[in-house]
Amino acid sequence: MAHRHGKNNLETKNIKVAFLLNISFVIIEIIGGILTNSMAIISDAAHDLGDSISLGVSWYLQKIAKRSEDEKFTYGYRRYSVLGAIINLIILLLGCVFILLESIPRLYQPEEVNSTGMLLLSIAGIGINLLAMLSLRRGNSVNERVVSLHFLEDVLGWVAVLIGSIAMMIWDVPIIDPILSVCIAGYILYNVFKNAQIILDIILQRTPRNVDLAKLKTLMLQVDTIIDVEDLHLWSLDGEYHICTAIIVFKSDSDNSNISTKLAELHKILDGQNVEHVTFEPKFI
């Protein structure tokens, strides 16, 4: 058996930075919403507060996910990262429902807003949320990708506020704001279901989509003295760390001293196919 563990200190740091940026901006939003008397901004502050809670949970779970294996979790704690992603998807979904419930009625009864105050806050919102989103884009974990959706949602939301506030400063068209909000919610829902598919793949132990199982078996059979590969199983622990188990069938007259060399060749092949944890059982016929 051979395996290697990647470090996710960077992932934890990225989520920590995103959490601190988000909670700081929530305070700014609350103050700005009160000063501009804008219920839209105060509502967004409540939404961002929910994001901050989910980010705090993700930060905590990501820290747990980097623990090594022990007697309780023999594969380690990597799936806590997946749990964080699930929690974030649920909150994203609820956030989209909230946006739609607030926006759709305004399509029929547009409300006047303080466009100047919204313009100033939108510039700050775009900058802070874009910074947080880019810090998470550098990561690879499914948790980071899902958390970055929160900030993509907020960046797009503030871009919509920026465009809408400029338009409403020029023309009296308050309906622009709910139209943009509905479009953004639709885009976020699309990404939610896209990432939900990735999480379901992990939970249901689907063969990783970036690994061709048939090609992998063909490469393994090209190793000299190996005549078959049985019970080949491949799944992912967290979307990044892939695991493989198999029975390797050798000829009965194979030189036992050469078996370890052949297994080492197999490890090298799987490593080249993004498979990190491998367990083989030799069989002779």
C-alpha positions as CSV (number, residue, x, y, z in Angstrom):
1,M,0.0,0.0,0.0
2,A,1.2,3.5,-0.8
3,H,-0.3,6.9,-0.2
4,R,0.5,10.6,0.0
5,H,-1.3,13.4,1.7
6,G,-1.6,16.9,0.3
7,K,-1.6,19.8,2.6
8,N,-4.5,22.2,2.8
9,N,-3.1,24.9,5.0
10,L,-3.6,27.3,2.0
11,E,-7.2,26.3,1.7
12,T,-7.8,27.1,5.4
13,K,-6.0,30.4,5.1
14,N,-8.0,31.4,2.0
15,I,-11.3,30.7,3.8
16,K,-10.1,32.6,6.9
17,V,-9.3,35.7,4.8
18,A,-12.6,35.4,3.0
19,F,-14.4,35.2,6.3
20,L,-12.7,38.2,7.8
21,L,-13.4,40.3,4.7
22,N,-17.0,39.3,4.6
23,I,-17.8,39.9,8.3
24,S,-16.0,43.3,8.0
25,F,-18.2,44.3,5.1
26,V,-21.4,43.2,6.9
27,I,-20.7,45.9,9.5
28,I,-20.1,48.5,6.7
29,E,-23.4,47.4,5.0
30,I,-25.4,47.8,8.2
31,I,-24.1,51.3,8.8
32,G,-24.5,52.2,5.1
33,G,-28.0,50.8,5.0
34,I,-29.0,52.9,8.0
35,L,-27.4,56.1,6.7
36,T,-29.0,55.7,3.2
37,N,-32.3,54.5,4.6
38,S,-32.1,51.6,2.1
39,M,-33.9,48.5,3.0
40,A,-32.3,46.7,0.0
41,I,-28.8,47.2,1.4
42,I,-29.9,46.3,4.9
43,S,-31.5,43.1,3.5
44,D,-28.2,42.4,1.7
45,A,-26.4,42.9,5.0
46,A,-28.6,40.2,6.5
47,H,-27.8,37.9,3.6
48,D,-24.1,38.6,4.0
49,L,-24.4,37.9,7.7
50,G,-25.7,34.4,6.8
51,D,-22.7,34.1,4.4
52,S,-20.4,35.0,7.3
53,I,-21.9,32.2,9.4
54,S,-21.4,29.7,6.7
55,L,-17.9,30.9,6.1
56,G,-17.1,30.5,9.8
57,V,-18.4,26.9,9.6
58,S,-16.3,26.3,6.5
59,W,-13.2,27.7,8.1
60,Y,-13.7,25.4,11.1
61,L,-14.4,22.3,9.1
62,Q,-11.5,23.0,6.7
63,K,-9.2,23.1,9.8
64,I,-10.6,19.7,10.8
65,A,-10.2,18.4,7.3
66,K,-6.4,18.7,7.4
67,R,-6.0,16.3,10.3
68,S,-4.2,13.0,9.6
69,E,-5.9,9.6,9.9
70,D,-6.5,8.0,13.2
71,E,-8.4,5.1,14.7
72,K,-11.7,6.9,14.3
73,F,-11.1,8.1,10.7
74,T,-8.6,5.8,9.0
75,Y,-8.7,7.8,5.8
76,G,-8.3,11.1,7.7
77,Y,-10.7,13.9,8.0
78,R,-10.8,15.2,4.4
79,R,-14.6,14.7,4.0
80,Y,-15.2,17.4,6.6
81,S,-14.3,19.7,3.7
82,V,-17.2,18.2,1.7
83,L,-19.5,18.7,4.7
84,G,-18.6,22.4,4.7
85,A,-19.4,22.5,1.0
86,I,-22.8,21.0,1.6
87,I,-23.6,23.5,4.3
88,N,-22.6,26.3,2.0
89,L,-24.7,25.0,-0.9
90,I,-27.7,24.9,1.4
91,I,-27.2,28.5,2.5
92,L,-26.6,29.6,-1.1
93,L,-29.9,28.0,-2.1
94,L,-31.7,29.7,0.7
95,G,-30.0,33.0,-0.2
96,C,-31.3,32.7,-3.8
97,V,-34.8,31.9,-2.6
98,F,-34.6,35.0,-0.4
99,I,-33.5,37.2,-3.4
100,L,-36.2,35.8,-5.6
101,L,-38.9,36.4,-3.0
102,E,-37.7,40.0,-2.5
103,S,-37.2,40.7,-6.2
104,I,-40.2,39.2,-8.0
105,P,-42.8,41.3,-6.2
106,R,-40.8,44.4,-7.1
107,L,-41.1,43.5,-10.8
108,Y,-44.8,44.4,-10.4
109,Q,-44.4,47.2,-7.9
110,P,-40.9,48.8,-8.3
111,E,-39.7,50.8,-5.2
112,E,-37.7,54.0,-5.2
113,V,-34.2,53.7,-3.8
114,N,-31.4,56.0,-2.7
115,S,-29.3,55.6,-5.9
116,T,-26.4,57.8,-4.8
117,G,-25.8,55.9,-1.6
118,M,-26.2,52.6,-3.5
119,L,-23.6,53.7,-6.0
120,L,-21.0,54.3,-3.3
121,L,-21.7,51.1,-1.4
122,S,-21.7,49.1,-4.6
123,I,-18.2,50.2,-5.5
124,A,-17.0,49.1,-2.0
125,G,-19.0,45.9,-2.3
126,I,-17.5,44.9,-5.6
127,G,-13.9,45.5,-4.4
128,I,-14.2,43.6,-1.1
129,N,-16.1,40.7,-2.5
130,L,-13.9,40.4,-5.6
131,L,-10.8,40.3,-3.4
132,A,-12.4,37.5,-1.3
133,M,-13.5,35.5,-4.3
134,L,-10.1,35.7,-6.0
135,S,-8.4,34.5,-2.8
136,L,-10.6,31.4,-3.0
137,R,-10.2,30.9,-6.7
138,R,-6.6,29.9,-6.1
139,G,-7.7,26.9,-4.1
140,N,-8.7,23.5,-5.4
141,S,-10.9,22.0,-2.7
142,V,-14.7,21.6,-3.4
143,N,-15.3,23.6,-0.2
144,E,-13.3,26.6,-1.5
145,R,-15.1,26.4,-4.9
146,V,-18.5,26.4,-3.2
147,V,-17.5,29.2,-0.8
148,S,-16.3,31.2,-3.7
149,L,-19.8,31.0,-5.2
150,H,-21.0,33.1,-2.2
151,F,-18.6,35.9,-3.3
152,L,-19.4,35.5,-7.0
153,E,-23.0,35.9,-6.0
154,D,-22.2,39.1,-4.0
155,V,-19.9,40.5,-6.7
156,L,-22.6,40.0,-9.4
157,G,-25.1,41.4,-7.0
158,W,-23.1,44.6,-6.4
159,V,-22.4,45.0,-10.1
160,A,-26.1,44.9,-10.6
161,V,-26.5,47.5,-7.9
162,L,-23.9,49.6,-9.5
163,I,-25.5,49.4,-13.0
164,G,-28.9,49.9,-11.5
165,S,-27.9,52.9,-9.4
166,I,-26.3,54.6,-12.4
167,A,-29.3,53.9,-14.6
168,M,-31.7,55.2,-11.9
169,M,-29.6,58.3,-11.4
170,I,-30.1,59.1,-15.1
171,W,-33.6,57.7,-15.7
172,D,-36.5,56.9,-13.4
173,V,-36.5,53.1,-14.0
174,P,-36.5,51.4,-10.6
175,I,-37.6,48.1,-12.2
176,I,-34.0,47.6,-13.3
177,D,-33.0,46.5,-9.8
178,P,-35.3,43.5,-9.5
179,I,-34.7,42.4,-13.1
180,L,-31.0,42.2,-12.5
181,S,-31.5,40.5,-9.1
182,V,-33.6,37.7,-10.7
183,C,-31.0,37.1,-13.4
184,I,-28.2,36.9,-10.8
185,A,-30.2,34.5,-8.6
186,G,-30.8,32.3,-11.7
187,Y,-27.1,32.2,-12.5
188,I,-26.2,31.3,-8.9
189,L,-28.8,28.5,-8.8
190,Y,-27.2,27.1,-12.0
191,N,-23.8,27.0,-10.2
192,V,-25.3,25.6,-7.0
193,F,-26.7,22.6,-8.9
194,K,-23.4,22.2,-10.9
195,N,-21.4,22.0,-7.6
196,A,-24.1,19.8,-6.0
197,Q,-23.4,17.2,-8.7
198,I,-19.7,17.2,-7.7
199,I,-20.6,16.6,-4.1
200,L,-23.1,13.8,-5.0
201,D,-20.3,12.2,-7.0
202,I,-18.1,12.1,-3.9
203,I,-20.8,10.9,-1.5
204,L,-22.0,8.2,-3.9
205,Q,-18.4,7.2,-4.6
206,R,-18.6,7.7,-8.3
207,T,-15.4,7.2,-10.3
208,P,-13.7,10.6,-10.5
209,R,-14.6,12.3,-13.8
210,N,-11.0,13.3,-14.4
211,V,-9.9,9.6,-14.4
212,D,-10.6,7.2,-17.3
213,L,-11.0,3.8,-15.6
214,A,-10.8,1.8,-18.8
215,K,-7.6,3.6,-19.8
216,L,-6.2,3.1,-16.4
217,K,-6.8,-0.7,-16.5
218,T,-5.2,-0.9,-20.0
219,L,-2.1,0.9,-18.7
220,M,-1.9,-1.4,-15.7
221,L,-2.1,-4.5,-17.9
222,Q,0.8,-3.3,-20.0
223,V,3.2,-4.0,-17.1
224,D,5.1,-7.2,-17.7
225,T,4.0,-10.5,-15.9
226,I,0.6,-9.0,-15.0
227,I,-2.2,-11.0,-16.7
228,D,-5.3,-9.4,-15.2
229,V,-6.6,-6.7,-12.8
230,E,-9.6,-7.7,-10.7
231,D,-11.9,-5.9,-8.4
232,L,-10.6,-2.5,-9.5
233,H,-12.3,0.2,-7.5
234,L,-11.7,3.9,-7.7
235,W,-13.3,6.8,-5.8
236,S,-12.6,10.2,-4.4
237,L,-12.4,11.2,-0.7
238,D,-12.9,14.9,-1.2
239,G,-12.9,15.7,-4.9
240,E,-9.1,15.9,-5.0
241,Y,-7.7,12.9,-3.1
242,H,-8.5,9.8,-5.1
243,I,-8.3,6.2,-3.8
244,C,-7.8,2.9,-5.7
245,T,-7.9,-0.7,-4.7
246,A,-7.4,-3.7,-6.9
247,I,-6.3,-7.4,-7.1
248,I,-3.3,-7.8,-9.3
249,V,-3.1,-11.2,-11.0
250,F,0.3,-12.5,-11.7
251,K,1.5,-15.8,-13.4
252,S,2.0,-18.5,-10.9
253,D,5.6,-18.9,-11.9
254,S,6.4,-15.2,-11.5
255,D,9.6,-14.3,-9.6
256,N,8.5,-13.2,-6.1
257,S,11.5,-10.9,-5.8
258,N,10.3,-9.1,-8.9
259,I,6.7,-8.6,-7.7
260,S,7.6,-5.5,-5.6
261,T,9.2,-3.9,-8.7
262,K,6.1,-4.5,-10.8
263,L,3.8,-3.1,-8.0
264,A,6.1,0.0,-7.9
265,E,5.5,0.4,-11.6
266,L,1.8,0.3,-11.0
267,H,2.0,2.9,-8.3
268,K,3.8,5.2,-10.7
269,I,1.1,4.7,-13.4
270,L,-1.7,5.5,-11.0
271,D,0.2,8.5,-9.6
272,G,0.4,9.9,-13.2
273,Q,-3.4,9.5,-13.4
274,N,-4.1,11.7,-10.3
275,V,-4.6,8.7,-8.0
276,E,-3.0,9.4,-4.6
277,H,-3.8,6.4,-2.4
278,V,-3.4,2.9,-3.8
279,T,-3.8,-0.6,-2.2
280,F,-3.0,-3.7,-4.2
281,E,-3.4,-7.4,-3.4
282,P,-1.3,-9.8,-5.4
283,K,-2.9,-13.0,-6.7
284,F,-1.1,-15.9,-8.5
285,I,-2.7,-18.3,-11.0
